Amino acid sequence: MNALFEYLIRLGDDSLIIGHRLSEWCGHGPVLEEDIAMTNLSLDFIGQTASLLKYAGEVEGKGRTEDDLAYLRCDREYKNILLVEQPNGDFGMTMMRQFLFDAYRKLLFERLVNAKDETIAAIAEKSLKETKYHFKHSSEWIIRLGDGTEESNRRVQDSLDTLWRYTSELFYTDAVDAELIAAGTIPSMEGLEEDWEKSVGEVLSEATLTIPTNNWKQEGGRKGMHSEHLGYILAELQYMQRAYPGLEW
Amino acid sequence: MTELNISILEQKFQEKIDNDIKIEPRDWMPDNYRQTLIRQISQHAHSEVVGMLPEGNWITRAPNLRRKAVLLAKVQDEAGHGLYLYSATETLGADREQTIDDLHSGVAKYSSIFNYPTVSWADMGAIGWLVDGAAIMNQVPLCRCSYGPYARAMVRVCKEESFHQRQGFEIMTTLAKGSPEQKEMAQDALNRFWWPSLMMFGPNDAESKHTEQSMKWKIKRHTNDELRQMFVDATVPQAELIGLTIPDKDLKWNEETGHYEFGAIDWAEFWEVVKGNGPCNKDRIDTRRRAKEKGAWVREAANAYAEKRRKRKAS
């Protein structure tokens, strides 16, 4: 297995799938300002997807483009974490999913800007600018909803309880990461999880939300073992490419 | 205020308009002028917001990453236009929430074109090319509208609409040059969107109840029929260029007038859709109403949190 290809696919698929989920909100947001914000977020993620998967295709060297990779793989070949494929639920669920993910992404890109691999460093630098804004946006909503009304507190607490089981996978590592770190392609990720816990903990505390004590963790996405939700996402995402193979659009 | 005073104010108001001096929010204006603008600008805002739905319908199914990104950017622009235009109605004293409730209750209208379904990817091309193309014809003259905030908003809106029109035409061009099934898809979209696009300019001049007053106030600069003719004249050669056929057997070039002549518009269909009987009227309004209802707890929470913060700061 090509470790760098695999690593890029993992990051690219996270962006692709969460971007897809956010785009499902289009026209259905709770206020017009959030319709604008969520399409903007989605747009950022689709941009990141294109950069990451384009580079993955180059690294692989089999002539696959970013579109081939985004649209023409089978379910088990997608390597996004389970968190990003979870359904949107209500606005609070979407913001909680976004918040847990943004906190991780921000810390990840802060490390990856120092990658020796120049392409990864460049993608991380551009993405970090976007991610800082994403994290600010989702954190503010978590605080607003957590410390808003009784109903909003209950709703986002439920969302946190539901999504917490998918957070350990944010820090999943295996031989892919080890090889790239050993080769110096990407920097060490030491302290990533601790920094995330601190950053997430601060916001949740201000939001008067309680971190769930149930520590059952659900993983699988990084190895291509997904929830039932991914199949439906791919059915929509790939519809045109599967129905009309090999055409230019 | 006496009738004499009002008549002097009205006279001065009309003089300003005649001299192309912009009317600003704090200026005196006749009540009808204010109401006409609120109606027109809020209809325009609603059209932008409802218009997100038929295009949003294809974002998750866009055929490649580039098309997906462009479509997202376009729909985001439309939401931005909506926000911009709702703000313009607020400068006239309208309440944004009330305006939106009027849309949901069916009191306020929006462009009927968005009551047609988007059933294929080619519809993203047809909407950009034809619907945004028609919108530009309507909106460019509005950059010179007598009401300052509306005119200024339209300058930015038109720049973005012009990009939308080009990306739509580019989608159609790609399809028209593509495989036989892609070309068929493009032709089918043109067949379905052509006549509703011509209807976007509104009833014939003789039937248009607002045109005369709006032109006197320089809210409108051209009549519906003039704008419709400009659109046909601009669009027919574009269709020819990419090898698509306008679905109108009566369409022909008139050497003498220098314009295209086109067939009769089905006004019965137009009025049915305006009344609410188009293919998607109910879906569109139900969707918008549902979004508002489902978001109520979010807005309440945001208000409650803002209030808490205000109190904490004060204490």
Interface residues (C-beta under 8 A of the other chain):
Chain A: H20 S23 E24 C26 G27 H28 G29 P30 V31 L32 E33 E34 D35 I36 T39 N40 S42 L43 I46 G47 T49 A50 L53 E66 D67 A70 Y71 D90 F91 G92 I143 R144 L145 D147 G148 T149 E151 S152 R155 E236 L237 Y239 M240 Q241 Y244 L247 E248 W249
Chain B: V49 M52 L53 G56 I59 T60 R61 A62 P63 N64 L65 R66 R67 K68 A69 L72 A73 V75 Q76 A79 G80 G82 L83 Y86 W121 I171 T174 L175 G178 S179 E181 Q182 T287 R288 R290 A291 K292 K294 G295 A296 W297 V298 R299 E300 A301 A302 A304 Y305 K308
